[in-house]
Amino acid sequence: MAHVLIIEDDPRIRPLLMRSLGERGYAVASAPTGMLGLTMAVESRPDLVILDLGLPDVDGTQVLSMLRAVSDVPVIVASARDDDPSLIGCLDAGADDYVVKPYTTQQLEARIRAVMRRSAGARAPRTNLVVGGLEIDVPARRATLDSSVLDLSPREFDLLVRLAESPGEVVTKRELLTDVWHQAWGGSDKTVDVHLSWLRRKLGESAAEPRYLHTIRGVGVRLAVPDDAPDGASDDAPGA
């Protein structure tokens, strides 16, 4: 039975949702304010959160930002705001989906099922990642380069895993802040720059002479198999 937390201040909508989802087999809890909802989300660890934006104590987008700093629980934003900037901002801040009021319980449940399917796939266990001479045993949290063990901090290891999951693809610093630091809003690119610099040093390379880690100016970073003439070398910038 999936546990759903509803953060909604409307005294008409909240009990209706609780009853409707309960009848469909969900275990449902609710909170009428953002800060209480945030506390319940952290303490009870629900399988999914339905978050209203127009809360009485703190805006729902701020609740989402604070929640994403400590949890990767799937979040569906429910809001009367149907303007693109608000909805896009929520998705950028870490929401998994949204529904615009008024909506039916059937519409909401369909989105709940879809988000939970995606979340279950994202949580599938990762094992070994190999990029050239770089091998990463994810469960054991052990990485080697050309058979030599790398001495990585926990954050450096997580950063390396995130990049190795998309070999050859550019990952933006905003994506790294979200996926590695869980800071969709308010995070600093400098944090990523510093950790990339440390990681490069342990891989035996530099931003000026990259082998695995290539910074694409104004876009992000990619982890690629080194060769004598790396593709896109002209775009690599001496930075992070």
Rosetta blueprint (number, residue, H / E / L):
1 M L
2 A L
3 H E
4 V E
5 L E
6 I E
7 I E
8 E L
9 D L
10 D L
11 P L
12 R L
13 I H
14 R H
15 P H
16 L H
17 L H
18 M H
19 R H
20 S H
21 L H
22 G H
23 E H
24 R L
25 G L
26 Y L
27 A E
28 V E
29 A E
30 S E
31 A E
32 P L
33 T L
34 G H
35 M H
36 L H
37 G H
38 L H
39 T H
40 M H
41 A H
42 V H
43 E H
44 S H
45 R L
46 P L
47 D L
48 L E
49 V E
50 I E
51 L E
52 D E
53 L L
54 G L
55 L L
56 P L
57 D L
58 V L
59 D L
60 G H
61 T H
62 Q H
63 V H
64 L H
65 S H
66 M H
67 L H
68 R H
69 A L
70 V L
71 S L
72 D L
73 V L
74 P L
75 V E
76 I E
77 V E
78 A E
79 S E
80 A L
81 R L
82 D L
83 D L
84 D H
85 P H
86 S H
87 L H
88 I H
89 G H
90 C H
91 L H
92 D H
93 A L
94 G L
95 A L
96 D L
97 D E
98 Y E
99 V E
100 V E
101 K L
102 P L
103 Y L
104 T L
105 T H
106 Q H
107 Q H
108 L H
109 E H
110 A H
111 R H
112 I H
113 R H
114 A H
115 V H
116 M H
117 R H
118 R H
119 S H
120 A H
121 G H
122 A H
123 R L
124 A L
125 P L
126 R L
127 T L
128 N E
129 L E
130 V E
131 V E
132 G L
133 G L
134 L E
135 E E
136 I E
137 D E
138 V L
139 P L
140 A L
141 R L
142 R E
143 A E
144 T E
145 L E
146 D L
147 S L
148 S E
149 V E
150 L L
151 D L
152 L L
153 S L
154 P H
155 R H
156 E H
157 F H
158 D H
159 L H
160 L H
161 V H
162 R H
163 L H
164 A H
165 E L
166 S L
167 P L
168 G L
169 E L
170 V E
171 V E
172 T L
173 K H
174 R H
175 E H
176 L H
177 L H
178 T H
179 D H
180 V L
181 W L
182 H L
183 Q L
184 A L
185 W L
186 G L
187 G L
188 S L
189 D H
190 K H
191 T H
192 V H
193 D H
194 V H
195 H H
196 L H
197 S H
198 W H
199 L H
200 R H
201 R H
202 K H
203 L L
204 G L
205 E L
206 S L
207 A L
208 A L
209 E L
210 P L
211 R L
212 Y L
213 L E
214 H E
215 T E
216 I E
217 R L
218 G L
219 V L
220 G E
221 V E
222 R E
223 L E
224 A L
225 V L
226 P L
227 D L
228 D L
229 A L
230 P L
231 D L
232 G L
233 A H
234 S H
235 D H
236 D E
237 A L
238 P L
239 G L
240 A L
